[in-house]
């Protein structure tokens, strides 16, 4: 039954362009999955450092 329906297949050139786009997309997603958690962790440490410095200054008048 399904063999009665024509299935268009793009040319090899178009298929290669699709592959390139998908590979680039995959690389970007991988970079985000690696880089974003590291950036969040760095900002958390920075926040904790400045928070502690402000609390120390408020309590002692010294940083």
C-alpha positions in Angstrom: 0.0 0.0 0.0 2.8 2.5 0.9 4.6 1.7 -2.3 1.8 3.4 -4.2 2.9 6.8 -2.8 5.8 8.6 -4.4 8.5 9.7 -2.0 10.6 12.6 -3.2 14.3 12.2 -2.5 16.5 15.4 -2.6 19.6 15.4 -4.8 22.9 14.4 -3.3 24.0 18.0 -3.1 20.8 19.0 -1.1 21.3 15.9 1.1 24.9 17.0 1.8 23.7 20.6 2.7 21.2 19.1 5.1 23.8 16.9 6.7 26.1 20.0 7.1 23.4 22.0 8.8 22.5 19.2 11.2 26.2 18.6 12.1 26.6 22.3 12.8 23.5 22.3 14.9 24.7 19.3 16.8 28.1 20.9 17.5 26.4 24.1 18.8 24.2 22.1 21.1 27.2 20.1 22.4 29.1 23.4 23.0 26.1 24.7 25.0 25.7 21.6 27.0 29.4 21.8 28.0 29.9 25.6 28.3 26.7 26.7 29.9 27.0 24.6 33.1 30.6 25.7 33.5 29.5 29.3 33.1 26.7 28.9 35.6 29.1 27.3 38.1 31.6 30.2 37.6 28.9 32.8 38.2 27.8 30.9 41.3 31.3 31.0 42.7 31.6 34.7 41.9 28.3 35.4 43.6 29.4 33.6 46.7 32.7 35.4 46.8 31.1 38.9 46.6 28.3 37.9 49.0 30.8 36.8 51.6 33.0 39.9 51.0 29.9 42.1 51.6 28.9 40.3 54.7 32.4 40.4 56.1 32.6 44.1 55.4 29.2 44.7 57.0 30.3 42.8 60.1 33.9 44.0 60.5 34.2 47.1 58.3 37.1 45.3 56.5 37.1 43.2 53.3 
